[in-house]
Amino acid sequence: MEFDIKSSIPFECYDEIFYQLRNDRKTLHTCMFVNRYFCSLAITLLWGTPFERINLESQKTHLIISVYVNSLVDEDKSYLRLAGIPVESSEAPYFNYPEFLSSFNSQGFQLLIERWLMLIDPNYHVNYQSKIIYASYIISNLLFASTKKLESLKYFSHNGIHFISHKEFAYSISHLVNLEITYFAEGNESKLLQSDEDKLNNLFNTLSRYTFTIKFVKINISSNDSSFYTRIIKSISNFIAHQFNLEELSVNETLISVNLLEFENIIRSQEINLKSLTIEGKLKNFAKIIKVLRNCTNLESLIFDGKEDRIIVEDSIMIDVDDRECSDIKMRKEPIIEEFEFNQLKIGNIYCIEDDGQQQQDLETTTGIDSLVGNDIVTLGLEKILIMTNIYLRTLNLGRINTFIITILGKYCYNLTHLSCELSMKDFWLFIKLLGVLRGLEHLKLKLELSSINDNYIVEFANSLPNSLQKLGLNIYSEEDGFITYFLMKLFENMGYNNLFELYFYNNQMIRDDNLKLVLQFVLNKIGYYSYGSSDVSNFKFKYVIENLIKDFDQLLLQNGQEYMDIIREETSDFHHPFYEHIGFQN
C-alpha cells in the first residue's frame, strides 16, 4: 500500500513526529528519500543543527561547509579565491540551507572549517591562520544573514569572536532561546586582556539590545587576572536583566565570588522567573549564595556541580580567585554568613556534589551542632537551604553526608522521593533510621565503604527500604571483596519484593559472578513470589558499570540472566549524575 500524504493524519502531527526525531540523524537522512514532504521536514531539522554531534571520523563531514560555500554569491567566492582558497564554481544548491540554521556552535563550526580547508586545499598550510579566519568570517556572515530562526548560540573563546562584527548578527539573535558562553581570557599582557574585555562587553551589550526571549543561559568565564571578572560583570548583569523569560541560569563560581553584590542584582532581576540555578565551583560562597536565593519563589532546581574551578597565579603561588572580598573559609575562625529570615522556597531538586576531600572530612564531626556551625560553612549553608525547601524537596543529590545532615533531612525533608549520597559506616545506623521516615522514596543511590560486617545493620537496612522504592543503586566498596558479597546476600535475603524493578551496581569491585548469581536468585524469587498474582515482574532491569573494560561477569551467566531480566552494561558511572535533567538547553 502506497503512503498517502493526504491521509487523515494532520500535518501538525508529522511536524511533531519529526521533531521527536531531531537528534536521530540516520533516520532523518532515510526520511529524505520517502517523498518531497518528508524530505523538506528532514532537511529542515538536519540543517538546523549542523554543528552539533559532529563525527570527525566521517569522510563526508566536510561536505557541510562545501554546501554552504556553494550557497555563497559569486562575489564572496571570489574573495575566498583571493585569500588563496581554491573554491570551484558550481550551481546553487536546491535548498537554501543557511536559512534552516537554528543552532550555532562556534566550536563545531570551527572544526568543520578546518577539516574542509585541509581537504580542498593542497596548500592549506600556507597562510593557514588567515585562511581559517577569512573563511570563517565569510561563511558565518552567510549563516547569520540567512537564518530566520536562530534559537541557540554556543560560543567558545578559542574559536574567535568574528561573527559579532557582522551587521546581520544583531538581527539574527532576536529570537534566541539558548545562550552558552565559555571564555578563557588567558593572556598575561594588559593589551590582550583589554581586547578580551572589550570583546565580551561588546557581546553582552549586543545581547542586551537585541535579545529579550532567552530562557537558558550558561556562562563560564575564567581569567588569570582576578580583576577581569569585575570589569565584565556589569555588562553580564545588564544583559540578564533584559531577559523577560529566563528560566535557567548557570555560572561558574569564580565569576561571581568577587562580585557577590552584582550576583545578587542578577538574581534579584530574575527572582520570579528563575526555575533552575547551577553554580560551577567549590561552594566557597555557598552560604551567601543561599541568602541571595531566599526570594526566588519559583526556583525548582538548585545545582552545585562541584567541578574544579579555575585558579589564578599570583606571585608564583596557586590560590583561589581573589580572596580580598571573600577569604578562604578554612582560614577564618568565624563563618562567612549573616543571619537572614527564612523564606519558604519550592525547590524540588537539589544537586550538590562537593569533591574536595578535605572539605568532606570537615563535614564529619562528632562534637555537636555548635561546633559544626562554627567550622563548616558548606554544611551551614546546606542546612539553611534544606530548611527553606522543607517538605517541597523531592530530589537530593549529595556527596558525603554526616550525622547533622541526616538529622536535618529526617526532620524537614521527609517527602524526598529521590536520594543520592555517600556515608561512612559510623553514620549507617542513623541513615537506616532516616529511611524509616522517607516512606515515599522511589529511587535511592547509596555509596558505602564496608569497613566491617554487622548482620543487624544489613537486616535493618533491608527492612527499612520503603515499599515505594522502585530503583536501588549500590556503590559498595571494601578492602575485602567478600564483604561486598556477604552484604548483598544478607540484603537480598531480607529485602522483600515490593515494587523494586531496577538495580544498579556502580563500581568494578561489585562485578563478581557470585554477586550476579545473588541478583539472579533475587529476581527468580521475585518472579516466584508474584507467579500467582497480577503483578508483572518480567521488566526487571539490572544495570552495572564496567570501568575501563577491565572486568566483566561470566558471559554464560549473563546469557542465563537475560532470560529473566534486562541486563544493561554501561561504561561510565552516573552515580553522581542528577536524577532529573535540569531544564537544559534545547537544540
Residue pairs with C-beta under 8 A, 6 or more apart in sequence:
3 34
3 35
5 35
5 37
14 37
14 38
14 41
15 41
18 28
18 31
18 41
18 42
18 45
19 45
21 27
21 28
21 31
21 45
22 28
22 45
22 48
22 49
22 587
23 53
23 587
25 46
25 53
28 42
28 45
28 46
29 42
29 46
31 38
31 39
31 41
31 42
32 38
32 39
32 42
32 43
32 46
33 39
43 95
43 97
43 100
44 100
47 95
47 97
47 100
47 101
48 100
48 101
48 102
48 103
48 587
49 102
49 103
49 152
49 587
50 64
50 101
50 108
50 112
51 103
51 104
51 105
51 107
51 108
51 109
51 112
52 103
52 105
52 108
52 587
54 61
54 108
54 111
54 112
55 61
56 111
56 115
61 112
61 115
62 112
62 115
62 116
62 119
62 120
64 112
64 116
65 112
65 113
65 115
65 116
65 139
66 116
66 120
67 93
67 97
68 97
68 98
68 139
68 142
68 143
69 77
69 80
69 87
69 116
69 139
70 90
70 91
70 92
70 93
71 92
71 93
71 96
71 97
71 98
71 142
71 146
72 80
72 138
72 139
72 142
74 89
76 138
76 141
76 142
77 87
77 89
79 134
79 138
80 87
80 134
80 135
80 138
81 87
83 127
83 130
83 131
83 134
83 135
84 121
84 123
84 126
84 127
84 131
85 117
85 120
85 121
85 131
85 134
85 135
86 120
86 121
87 120
96 146
98 142
98 143
98 145
98 146
98 147
99 146
99 147
99 148
100 147
101 143
101 146
101 147
101 149
101 150
102 147
102 149
102 150
102 151
102 152
102 587
103 150
103 151
103 152
103 153
103 154
103 178
103 587
104 140
104 143
104 144
104 150
104 152
104 153
104 154
104 163
105 152
105 154
106 154
106 155
106 156
106 159
106 160
106 163
107 154
107 156
107 159
109 136
109 140
109 159
110 132
110 136
110 159
110 160
113 132
113 135
113 136
113 139
114 132
116 135
117 124
117 128
117 131
117 132
117 135
118 124
121 131
124 131
133 160
133 162
136 160
136 162
137 162
137 163
140 162
140 163
140 166
141 163
141 166
141 168
144 150
144 163
144 166
144 168
144 169
144 172
145 166
145 168
145 172
147 172
149 175
150 172
150 173
150 175
150 176
151 175
151 176
151 177
151 178
151 586
152 176
152 177
152 178
152 179
152 180
152 585
152 586
152 587
153 173
153 176
153 178
153 179
153 180
154 178
154 179
154 180
154 181
154 585
155 161
155 180
155 181
155 182
155 183
155 203
156 182
156 183
157 182
157 183
157 184
157 185
157 196
158 184
161 199
161 203
163 169
164 199
164 202
164 203
164 206
169 206
170 206
170 209
170 210
171 210
173 206
173 207
173 210
173 211
174 210
174 211
174 213
175 213
176 207
176 211
176 213
176 214
177 213
177 214
177 215
177 216
177 586
178 214
178 215
178 216
178 585
178 586
179 207
179 211
179 214
179 216
179 217
179 218
180 217
180 218
180 219
180 585
181 203
181 218
181 219
181 220
181 221
182 220
182 221
183 196
183 200
183 220
183 221
183 222
184 221
184 222
184 223
184 310
185 192
185 193
185 196
185 197
185 200
185 221
185 222
185 223
185 224
185 225
185 228
186 222
186 223
186 224
187 193
187 195
187 196
187 224
188 224
193 223
193 225
193 228
196 223
196 228
197 228
197 231
197 232
200 221
200 232
200 235
201 231
201 232
201 235
204 232
204 235
204 236
204 238
204 239
205 235
205 238
205 239
207 214
207 239
207 242
208 235
208 238
208 239
208 242
209 242
211 239
211 242
211 243
212 242
212 243
212 244
212 245
213 243
213 244
213 245
214 243
214 245
214 246
215 245
215 246
215 247
215 248
215 583
216 246
216 247
216 248
216 583
216 584
216 585
216 586
217 240
217 243
217 246
217 248
217 249
217 250
218 249
218 250
218 251
218 278
218 585
219 236
219 250
219 251
219 252
219 255
220 250
220 251
220 252
220 255
220 280
221 229
221 232
221 252
221 255
222 252
222 254
222 255
222 310
223 229
223 312
224 312
224 313
225 312
226 258
226 312
226 314
226 321
226 322
227 322
229 254
229 255
229 258
229 259
229 321
229 322
230 258
230 259
233 255
233 256
233 259
233 262
233 263
234 262
236 255
236 262
236 266
237 262
237 265
237 266
237 269
240 246
240 249
240 266
240 269
240 270
241 265
241 266
241 269
241 270
243 270
243 273
244 273
245 273
246 270
246 273
246 274
247 273
247 274
247 275
247 276
247 583
248 274
248 275
248 276
248 277
248 278
248 582
248 583
248 584
249 266
249 270
249 274
249 276
249 277
249 278
250 277
250 278
250 279
250 280
250 303
251 263
251 278
251 279
251 280
252 279
252 280
252 281
252 309
252 310
253 279
253 280
253 281
253 282
253 283
253 284
253 285
253 309
254 281
254 309
254 310
254 321
256 262
256 263
256 279
256 285
256 289
257 281
257 284
257 285
257 320
257 321
257 322
257 325
257 326
258 321
258 322
258 324
258 325
258 326
260 285
260 288
260 292
260 325
260 326
263 289
263 292
264 292
267 274
267 277
267 292
267 293
267 296
268 292
268 295
271 295
271 296
271 297
272 297
272 298
273 298
274 296
274 298
274 299
275 298
275 299
275 300
275 301
275 583
276 299
276 300
276 301
276 302
276 303
276 582
276 583
277 293
277 296
277 299
277 301
277 302
277 303
278 303
278 304
278 305
278 582
279 289
279 303
279 304
279 305
280 305
280 307
280 309
281 304
281 306
281 307
281 309
282 306
282 308
282 309
282 320
282 354
282 356
282 359
283 304
283 306
283 352
283 354
283 359
283 378
283 381
284 320
284 326
284 328
284 329
285 326
285 336
286 304
286 377
286 378
286 381
286 382
287 335
287 336
287 337
287 377
287 378
287 380
287 381
287 384
288 326
288 336
288 337
289 381
290 381
290 384
290 385
290 388
291 337
291 338
291 340
293 299
293 302
293 345
293 385
294 340
294 341
294 342
294 343
294 345
294 388
295 343
296 345
297 343
297 345
297 346
298 346
299 345
299 346
299 347
300 346
300 347
300 348
300 349
301 347
301 348
301 349
301 350
301 351
301 580
301 582
301 583
302 347
302 349
302 350
302 351
302 352
302 385
303 349
303 350
303 351
303 352
303 578
303 582
304 351
304 352
304 353
304 354
305 351
305 353
306 352
306 353
306 354
306 355
306 356
306 399
307 355
308 355
309 320
309 321
310 321
311 318
311 319
311 320
311 321
312 319
312 321
312 322
320 328
326 336
327 336
329 335
329 336
329 377
330 358
330 362
334 374
335 373
335 374
335 375
335 376
335 377
335 380
336 377
337 377
337 380
337 381
342 384
342 387
342 388
343 388
344 388
344 390
344 392
345 385
345 388
345 389
345 392
346 389
346 392
347 385
347 388
347 389
347 392
347 393
348 389
348 392
348 393
348 394
348 395
349 393
349 394
349 395
349 396
349 578
349 579
349 580
349 582
350 385
350 386
350 389
350 393
350 395
350 396
350 397
350 398
351 395
351 397
351 578
351 582
352 382
352 397
352 398
352 399
353 397
353 398
353 399
353 576
354 360
354 378
354 399
354 400
355 399
359 378
360 399
360 400
362 375
362 376
362 378
363 376
363 378
363 379
363 400
363 401
363 402
363 405
364 400
364 402
364 424
365 371
365 372
365 375
365 376
365 402
365 403
365 404
366 403
369 404
372 379
372 380
372 404
373 379
373 380
373 383
379 402
379 404
379 405
382 405
382 408
383 404
383 405
383 408
386 393
386 405
386 408
386 409
386 412
386 413
387 408
387 412
389 412
389 413
390 412
390 413
391 412
391 413
391 414
391 415
392 415
393 413
393 415
393 416
394 415
394 416
394 417
394 418
395 416
395 417
395 418
395 419
395 578
395 579
395 580
396 409
396 413
396 416
396 418
396 419
396 420
396 421
397 420
397 421
397 576
397 577
397 578
397 579
398 405
398 420
398 421
398 422
399 421
399 422
399 576
400 421
400 422
400 423
400 424
401 409
401 421
401 422
401 423
401 427
401 431
402 423
402 427
403 427
403 430
406 423
406 427
406 430
406 431
406 434
407 430
409 416
409 434
410 433
410 434
410 437
414 437
414 438
414 439
415 440
416 438
416 440
416 441
417 440
417 441
417 442
417 443
417 468
418 441
418 442
418 443
418 444
418 579
418 580
419 438
419 441
419 443
419 444
419 445
420 444
420 445
420 446
420 473
420 575
420 576
420 579
421 445
421 446
421 447
422 446
422 447
422 448
422 475
423 431
423 446
423 447
423 448
424 449
425 448
425 449
425 450
425 451
425 452
428 448
428 457
428 461
429 457
429 460
432 457
432 460
432 461
432 464
433 464
435 441
435 444
435 461
435 464
435 465
435 466
436 464
438 466
439 466
439 468
440 466
440 468
441 465
441 466
441 468
441 469
442 468
442 469
442 470
442 471
443 469
443 470
443 471
443 472
443 473
443 579
444 465
444 469
444 471
444 472
444 473
445 473
445 475
445 504
445 506
445 575
446 472
446 473
446 474
446 475
446 476
447 475
447 476
447 477
447 506
447 575
448 474
448 475
448 476
448 477
449 477
449 478
450 476
450 477
450 478
450 480
450 483
450 484
450 487
451 478
453 483
453 486
453 487
455 490
458 487
458 490
458 491
458 494
459 490
459 494
461 491
462 490
462 491
462 492
462 493
462 494
462 495
462 496
463 494
465 472
465 495
465 496
465 498
465 500
467 498
467 499
468 499
469 498
469 499
469 500
470 499
470 500
470 501
470 502
471 500
471 501
471 502
471 503
471 504
472 500
472 502
472 503
472 504
473 503
473 504
473 506
473 575
474 488
474 503
474 504
474 505
474 506
474 510
475 506
475 507
475 510
475 573
475 575
476 484
476 487
476 488
476 507
476 509
476 510
477 484
477 507
477 509
477 510
478 484
478 509
481 509
481 512
484 509
484 510
484 512
484 515
485 512
485 514
485 515
485 518
488 515
488 518
488 519
489 518
492 518
492 519
492 521
492 522
495 522
497 525
497 526
497 529
497 530
497 537
501 537
501 539
501 540
501 541
502 540
502 541
502 542
502 543
503 519
503 540
503 541
503 542
503 543
504 542
504 543
504 544
504 545
505 511
505 515
505 542
505 543
505 544
505 545
506 545
506 573
506 575
507 545
507 547
507 573
508 545
508 546
508 547
508 548
508 550
508 551
510 544
511 544
511 546
511 551
511 552
511 553
513 553
513 554
513 557
516 553
516 554
516 557
516 558
516 561
517 557
519 542
519 561
520 557
520 560
520 561
520 564
520 565
523 537
523 540
523 542
523 561
523 564
523 565
524 564
526 537
526 540
527 537
527 538
527 564
530 536
530 537
539 566
540 564
540 565
540 566
541 565
541 566
541 567
541 568
542 561
542 565
542 566
542 567
542 568
543 567
543 568
543 569
543 570
544 553
544 567
544 568
544 569
544 570
545 569
545 570
545 571
545 572
545 573
546 552
546 569
546 570
546 571
547 571
547 573
549 571
552 569
558 567
561 567
